[in-house]
Amino acid sequence: MASKKQAGKRTAQSLNISSTTTPTKPVRSKISKANSEENIVDQSEDGETINLKSIHDMMKAMMKKLEKLDSIDTRVKTVESDLKSVKESIEFAHAEIRELKKDNENRKKTDETTKERIEKLEKEKENEILNKSVIDLKSRSMRDNLIFYNIPESKDEDTTNIIHKLLEEKLHLEDASKKIKIDRTHRLGRQKQAAEKPRPIIAKFNFYQDQARRIFVSTQRN
């Protein structure tokens, strides 16, 4: 029995010795490593959560910007459409202005032509009035005149005496040189050659009544 007790003591001592001499693995280091790994996982998960939120915020901001861009694009398209309409309106206005200029030029030409015609008509009217006035004046002045044809012409002749003699001899007016006063007489036209027909004599009587009493035979004219 004594030997068994001693043997048991020895075994216990050997166990104690072995426990003191044999190195043991630190248990706490494993726990701390596990804890650090958990911390890393937590930090990475937290980081992923932060990254997803920031990405979500970025996407949200981008969507807002895209919406703004869409709105700007719509406005730009509206402005472009308005500019196109304005351009078309300007082109239409330019076309109308060209037509108006063309019409104005044609109207100016027409006005000039009308003005020329009016001036021409006015001149013709004035000329007509002047001609009528001249004819009237001539008629008034010629009413006291008589033209005698086929009276022989001689050099240095007295046409007044010739007319008075004609009135006495041909028209049988006695004392014509005394009763009928003649203001003046002369041959019409240039002096002709001897072989040509005599020039007519025009006589201006002092009183129209004296002329009215005279009868001139037109058949004596050539």
C-alpha positions in Angstrom: 0.0 0.0 0.0 2.8 2.3 0.9 4.4 1.6 -2.4 1.2 2.4 -4.3 0.9 5.7 -2.5 4.4 6.6 -3.3 3.9 5.6 -6.9 0.9 7.9 -7.1 2.8 10.8 -5.6 5.5 10.3 -8.1 3.0 10.2 -10.9 1.4 13.4 -9.7 4.8 15.0 -9.4 5.8 13.9 -12.8 2.6 15.4 -14.1 3.3 18.6 -12.3 6.8 18.7 -13.7 5.6 18.0 -17.2 3.0 20.6 -16.9 5.5 23.1 -15.8 8.1 22.1 -18.3 5.9 21.6 -21.4 4.9 24.9 -23.1 1.2 25.5 -23.5 -0.5 27.4 -26.5 -1.9 30.7 -25.6 -5.6 30.5 -25.8 -6.2 34.2 -25.5 -4.3 34.8 -28.8 -6.8 32.7 -30.7 -9.7 34.5 -29.1 -8.2 37.9 -29.9 -7.5 36.8 -33.5 -11.0 35.7 -33.9 -12.2 38.9 -32.5 -9.9 40.8 -34.9 -11.3 38.8 -37.8 -14.8 39.6 -36.7 -13.8 43.3 -36.4 -12.4 43.2 -40.0 -15.5 41.6 -41.3 -17.6 44.2 -39.5 -15.5 47.0 -40.8 -15.7 45.7 -44.3 -19.4 45.3 -44.0 -19.7 48.8 -42.7 -17.5 50.0 -45.5 -19.7 48.2 -48.1 -22.7 49.8 -46.5 -21.1 53.2 -46.7 -20.1 52.6 -50.3 -23.6 51.5 -51.4 -25.1 54.5 -49.8 -22.7 56.9 -51.4 -23.3 55.1 -54.7 -27.0 55.4 -54.2 -26.6 59.1 -53.4 -24.4 59.5 -56.5 -27.0 57.7 -58.6 -29.8 59.8 -57.1 -27.8 63.0 -57.9 -27.1 61.7 -61.4 -30.7 61.0 -61.9 -31.6 64.5 -60.8 -28.9 65.9 -63.2 -30.3 63.7 -66.0 -33.8 65.0 -65.3 -32.4 68.5 -65.4 -30.6 67.6 -68.7 -33.8 66.2 -70.1 -35.6 69.4 -69.1 -32.8 71.5 -70.6 -32.9 69.3 -73.8 -36.7 69.8 -74.0 -36.2 73.6 -73.6 -33.5 73.6 -76.2 -35.7 71.7 -78.6 -38.5 74.2 -77.8 -36.1 77.1 -78.4 -34.9 75.5 -81.7 -38.5 75.0 -82.8 -39.2 78.7 -81.9 -36.1 79.8 -83.7 -37.2 77.7 -86.8 -40.6 79.4 -86.7 -38.9 82.8 -86.3 -36.6 82.0 -89.2 -39.5 80.9 -91.4 -41.4 84.1 -90.4 -38.4 86.2 -91.3 -38.0 84.5 -94.6 -41.7 85.0 -95.3 -41.3 88.6 -94.3 -38.3 89.0 -96.6 -40.3 87.4 -99.4 -43.1 89.9 -98.8 -40.7 92.8 -98.7 -39.2 91.7 -102.0 -42.7 91.5 -103.5 -43.5 94.9 -102.1 -40.3 96.3 -103.5 -41.1 94.8 -106.9 -44.6 96.2 -106.7 -43.2 99.5 -105.7 -40.8 99.6 -108.6 -43.6 98.6 -111.0 -45.8 101.2 -109.5 -43.0 103.8 -109.9 -42.6 102.8 -113.6 -46.3 103.0 -114.1 -46.4 106.4 -112.4 -43.6 107.6 -114.5 -45.4 106.4 -117.7 -48.6 107.9 -116.5 -46.9 111.1 -115.7 -45.3 111.2 -119.1 -48.6 110.5 -120.7 -50.3 113.2 -118.7 -47.6 115.7 -119.5 -47.9 114.7 -123.2 -51.7 115.1 -123.1 -51.3 118.4 -121.3 -48.8 119.6 -123.9 -51.1 118.4 -126.7 -54.0 120.1 -125.0 -52.0 123.3 -124.6 -50.9 123.1 -128.2 -54.5 122.5 -129.2 -55.6 125.5 -127.2 -52.7 127.6 -128.6 -53.5 126.4 -132.1 -57.2 127.3 -131.6 -56.2 130.6 -130.2 -53.8 131.2 -133.1 -56.5 130.1 -135.6 -59.0 132.3 -133.9 -56.6 135.3 -134.0 -55.8 134.5 -137.6 -59.5 134.2 -138.3 -60.2 137.5 -136.6 -57.4 139.2 -138.4 -58.1 137.5 -141.7 -61.8 138.3 -141.6 -60.9 141.8 -142.8 -58.7 140.3 -145.5 -59.3 139.1 -149.0 -57.0 137.2 -151.2 -57.1 137.8 -154.9 -55.7 135.3 -157.4 -54.6 135.3 -161.0 -53.8 139.0 -161.1 -50.9 139.7 -163.4 -47.7 140.6 -161.6 -45.3 143.3 -162.6 -42.2 145.0 -161.2 -42.6 148.0 -158.9 -46.4 147.6 -159.0 -48.9 149.2 -156.6 -51.0 146.4 -155.3 -53.5 148.7 -153.6 -54.2 150.5 -156.8 -54.5 147.2 -158.6 -57.1 146.0 -156.1 -59.1 149.3 -156.3 -59.0 149.0 -160.1 -60.2 145.4 -159.9 -63.1 146.3 -157.6 -64.2 149.1 -160.0 -63.7 147.1 -163.3 -64.6 143.6 -162.3 -67.1 144.1 -159.4 -68.5 147.3 -160.8 -68.0 149.3 -157.6 -67.9 153.0 -158.5 -65.3 155.1 -156.9 -63.9 152.1 -155.0 -60.6 154.0 -154.3 -62.6 156.6 -152.4 -65.4 154.6 -150.8 -63.4 151.5 -149.8 -60.5 152.1 -147.6 -57.7 149.5 -147.8 -55.1 149.5 -145.0 -52.5 147.5 -146.8 -51.9 145.0 -149.6 -49.0 142.8 -150.7 -48.1 139.7 -152.6 -47.9 136.4 -150.8 -44.7 134.3 -150.9 -41.4 134.9 -152.7 -41.1 136.7 -155.9 -41.3 134.2 -158.8 -39.9 133.9 -162.2 -41.6 135.5 -165.2 -42.8 132.1 -166.5 -44.5 131.2 -163.3 -48.0 132.0 -162.2 -48.5 135.4 -160.4 -48.5 135.4 -156.7 -51.8 136.1 -155.0 -52.5 139.5 -153.4 -53.8 139.8 -149.9 -55.7 143.0 -149.1 -56.7 144.1 -145.6 -59.8 146.3 -145.6 -60.3 149.0 -143.0 -63.9 148.0 -142.2 -65.3 144.4 -142.2 -68.5 145.8 -143.7 -66.7 146.9 -146.8 -65.2 143.4 -147.2 -68.6 141.7 -146.6 -70.0 143.8 -149.5 -67.4 142.3 -151.8 -68.1 139.3 -153.9 -65.0 137.2 -154.7 -65.3 134.7 -157.4 -63.4 131.6 -156.3 -63.4 130.0 -159.7 -60.8 132.5 -160.8 -58.2 130.7 -158.6 -55.9 128.2 -160.1 
